[in-house]
């Protein structure tokens, strides 16, 4: 199984989403030595925001692209290749202004590409990135999975929508929430997220042992 880990928090080593997602990916690899891991760190290596050269370049034949168009479309091609090669995708992000990080949004903009990850037909759009399991690891200072603040969570609904649009509908969410509510809340949130990760890893280990 090929695992793609995409991290995006600007908090570096202090990031709860990066920590849990990285531990998750590493545990999956340890559970089955045949698993492989590709890491895309969007903070260490941010993707360029899409611009006019990208917008025109993706619809221009490769041989007719300008050098700049070829460069930015080439970036998109690389991240798309990583996505298509993966069996399991782990996306990690902090909850920033009620949505995902801008670095992860750039990744989405490069992989959600007409003619590559989705196509329009007589019956409407069709996602082309299929057969993958996706885990979203989301860290937030407050509680947004329940209660009055649910309506302020634009991160998970957005990711479910755009991932589903390109064909990835098997999506689970691992929340690390309430980390802004004091040390005890942080400890509880990390423990809950780790327990969910370990449950997934245990199933993976059983499958590997039975293979």
C-alpha positions in Angstrom: 0.0 0.0 0.0 1.3 3.5 -0.9 0.6 6.2 1.7 0.6 9.9 0.8 1.0 12.2 3.8 0.3 15.9 3.2 1.1 18.3 6.1 0.3 22.0 6.0 0.5 23.6 9.5 2.8 26.6 9.8 3.5 25.7 13.5 6.2 23.2 12.7 7.2 20.9 15.5 4.5 22.5 17.7 1.7 21.4 15.3 -0.7 18.9 16.7 -2.1 18.0 13.3 1.3 17.4 11.8 2.3 15.3 14.9 -0.7 13.0 14.9 -0.8 12.6 11.1 2.9 11.8 10.9 2.6 9.3 13.7 -0.4 7.8 11.9 1.5 7.4 8.7 4.6 5.9 10.4 2.4 3.4 12.4 0.8 2.3 9.1 4.2 1.6 7.6 5.3 -0.2 10.7 2.2 -2.4 10.7 3.0 -3.6 7.2 6.6 -3.4 5.9 5.3 -3.6 2.3 3.7 -0.1 2.8 5.5 2.8 1.4 5.3 6.5 2.4 5.5 9.7 0.4 5.5 12.9 2.4 4.6 16.3 1.0 5.4 19.1 3.5 3.5 22.1 2.2 5.3 24.4 4.7 8.8 23.4 3.9 8.0 23.2 0.2 4.9 25.4 -0.5 3.1 25.0 -3.8 2.6 28.2 -5.8 -0.8 29.7 -5.7 -2.4 29.3 -9.1 -2.1 32.3 -11.4 -2.7 33.3 -15.0 0.1 31.1 -16.3 -1.4 28.1 -14.6 -5.0 28.9 -15.6 -4.0 29.2 -19.3 -1.2 26.6 -19.2 -3.4 23.7 -18.2 -5.5 24.2 -21.4 -2.5 24.8 -23.7 -0.8 21.8 -25.5 2.4 20.9 -23.8 4.5 21.8 -26.8 2.9 25.3 -27.0 3.3 26.3 -23.4 5.6 29.2 -22.4 8.5 28.3 -20.0 6.5 29.7 -17.1 3.4 27.8 -18.1 5.4 24.6 -18.3 6.9 25.2 -14.9 3.6 25.7 -13.0 1.7 23.0 -14.9 4.7 20.7 -14.1 4.2 21.4 -10.4 0.6 20.3 -10.7 1.6 17.2 -12.7 3.9 16.1 -9.9 1.4 16.5 -7.1 -1.3 14.7 -9.2 1.1 11.8 -9.9 1.7 11.5 -6.1 -2.1 11.5 -5.5 -2.9 8.9 -8.2 -0.1 6.6 -6.9 -1.4 6.6 -3.4 -3.8 4.0 -1.9 -4.2 5.9 1.3 -4.1 9.7 1.7 -3.6 11.5 5.0 -4.3 15.3 5.0 -3.2 17.3 8.0 -4.2 20.9 8.7 -4.8 23.3 11.4 -8.2 25.0 11.7 -7.4 28.5 10.5 -10.1 31.2 10.4 -12.7 28.4 10.3 -11.2 26.7 7.3 -8.1 24.8 6.1 -4.7 26.4 5.8 -3.9 28.3 2.6 -1.0 26.0 1.9 -3.4 23.0 1.8 -5.9 25.0 -0.3 -3.1 25.5 -2.9 -2.6 21.7 -2.9 -6.3 21.3 -3.6 -6.1 23.8 -6.4 -3.3 21.9 -8.1 -5.0 18.4 -7.8 -8.5 19.5 -8.6 -7.9 19.8 -12.3 -10.3 19.4 -15.2 -9.3 16.6 -17.5 -7.0 15.1 -15.0 -8.7 14.5 -11.7 -12.3 15.1 -12.9 -13.9 15.4 -16.3 -17.2 16.8 -17.7 -19.5 14.6 -19.7 -23.0 14.5 -20.9 -24.1 13.6 -17.4 -22.1 16.2 -15.6 -18.8 16.1 -13.8 -17.2 12.8 -12.9 -14.4 12.3 -10.4 -11.4 10.4 -11.7 -9.4 9.9 -8.5 -11.1 6.7 -7.2 -10.4 3.7 -5.0 -8.6 5.7 -2.3 -9.0 5.9 1.5 -8.6 9.4 2.9 -8.1 10.6 6.4 -8.3 14.2 7.4 -6.4 15.1 10.6 -7.8 18.5 11.8 -6.6 20.4 14.9 -8.6 23.2 16.3 -8.5 25.5 19.3 -12.2 25.1 19.9 -14.9 22.4 19.6 -16.5 22.4 16.2 -17.7 18.8 15.8 -20.8 19.5 18.0 -22.7 22.3 19.6 -23.3 25.8 18.5 -20.0 26.2 16.7 -20.7 23.4 14.2 -21.9 25.9 11.6 -18.5 27.7 11.8 -16.6 24.6 10.6 -16.0 25.2 6.9 -12.9 23.0 6.8 -14.5 19.5 6.9 -17.5 20.3 4.7 -15.2 21.9 2.1 -12.7 19.0 2.0 -15.5 16.4 1.8 -17.0 18.3 -1.1 -13.9 18.9 -3.1 -12.4 15.5 -2.5 -15.7 13.9 -3.4 -15.9 16.0 -6.5 -12.7 14.5 -7.8 -13.7 10.9 -6.8 -12.5 10.4 -3.2 -15.6 9.7 -1.2 -14.2 7.3 1.4 -13.2 10.0 3.9 -12.7 9.7 7.7 -12.0 12.6 10.0 -9.6 12.5 13.0 -10.2 15.6 15.1 -7.8 17.1 17.7 -10.1 19.7 19.0 -10.3 22.0 22.0 -6.5 22.4 22.2 -7.0 26.1 23.0 -8.8 25.3 26.2 -5.8 24.5 28.4 -3.2 21.8 29.0 -5.8 19.2 30.2 -7.8 19.7 27.1 -4.7 19.3 24.9 -3.9 16.0 26.6 -7.4 14.7 26.2 -7.6 15.7 22.6 -4.3 14.1 21.7 -5.3 10.9 23.5 -8.6 10.7 21.7 -7.0 11.2 18.3 -4.3 8.7 19.0 -6.9 6.1 20.1 -8.6 6.5 16.8 -5.4 6.3 14.9 -4.4 3.1 16.8 -7.8 1.5 16.0 -7.2 2.1 12.3 -3.6 0.8 12.5 -4.8 -2.3 14.4 -7.1 -3.2 11.5 -4.3 -2.6 9.0 -2.0 -4.9 11.0 -4.6 -7.7 11.0 -5.1 -7.4 7.3 -1.3 -7.6 6.7 -1.0 -10.6 8.9 -3.8 -12.4 7.1 -2.4 -11.7 3.6 
